[in-house]
Amino acid sequence: MRASILTLCLVTTVLTSCTHSDKQARLIGLSEPTIVARLGAPAVQREFPMSDAKSMFRVGLQTHYPLPESGNIRIREVTWEFGDDRLTCWLHIVHGEWQVLETTKYTKWTVF
């Protein structure tokens, strides 16, 4: 029973801590130089194959690139820090250019 309550609390926290606003939606499809010009240099940047996108934080990418058939697709993850808030954008290559595929906004206290 206690484990069920803790799980419910964790899921509720994740769902209420992550948002997807109209402002974020406007970032989708923009090139990497464009978002860096708008938001500044990201605090964190990493690149990985989709086969590594299995965590709760990255699982939404599988709606665009289902596994296992998309395992070799490269994804670039960039995160900005604005006080206690975080904005992460995931980019993919379109016509030879990194473009925003998906975004999420959350607080530094969010646990995935």
QUIMO-V312641 format. One line per field, one symbol per residue. ss: DSSP state (A for helix, B for strand, O for the rest). phi: phi as a letter, one per 20 degrees, with the letter a starting at -180 (. if undefined). A space follows every 10 residues. Layout:
BEGIN
ss=???
phi=???
END
This chain:
BEGIN
ss=OAAAAAAAAA AAAAAAAOBO OAAAAOOOOO BAAAAAAAAO OOOBBBBBBA AAOOOOOOAA AAAOOOOOOO OOOBBBBBBB BBOOBBBBBB BBBBOOBBBB BBBBBBBOOO OO
phi=.fffffffff fffffeedcc efffgfffnf fggfffffdn fffcbbcbfg feedfgfdff fffecfeefd gefecddccd dcmeeccddd dceclmcfcf dbbbdbefef dd
END
